[in-house]
Structure formats: structure tokens, C-alpha cells
């Protein structure tokens, strides 16, 4: 699997494509402390007004804060709004 992933990453670089999109990696953008966009996650593990945990495949992403809410979601990902105070990655 690792060899296939390396091949996809090299192909993405040659074709000037985003590596995360080609290799199935998650794409995470945090805008200030108020918004986060997470694409290509594998599922929501926990969701409440103070915590959002997502399965990224090889890692768990946990965002903590206050008044958190999923303000948009589609088949590609989601947008989290609220006051984000902490971002943590854990191995699966």
C-alpha cells in the first residue's frame, strides 16, 4: 500500500495536482479560530457543541472549542464553525 501511495504522490507532483486529492489524503484548512474545512475524511466519530472528532484513516482529528456546529456538509467534507481552541491528531 505504501508503494502505491508514493506512486500517486509522485504522479500528483508531475501533473501539478493536489497530492491530498490524488492519494486520498484528508485536506484540512483552519481559518482563524472561527472556521475549519475538512475534506476527504472517513467519518464523524464524535460531534457536539464543544468537540468534533473525525476519522482520517490513519489518524483521528479532534477539534475542541465552544459553540461548534457543522455549518455545511456534503459528500466531500464539512465546514465547522464556532470558536476553535484546540486541534489534536491521534494515531488510530
Secondary structure, DSSP 8 states (H G I E B T S, - for coil): -HHHHHHHHHHHHHTT--HHHHHT--EEEEETTTEEEEES--EEEEESSSEEEEE-SSEEEEEEEEEEEEEEE-SSEEEEEEEEEEEEEEE-
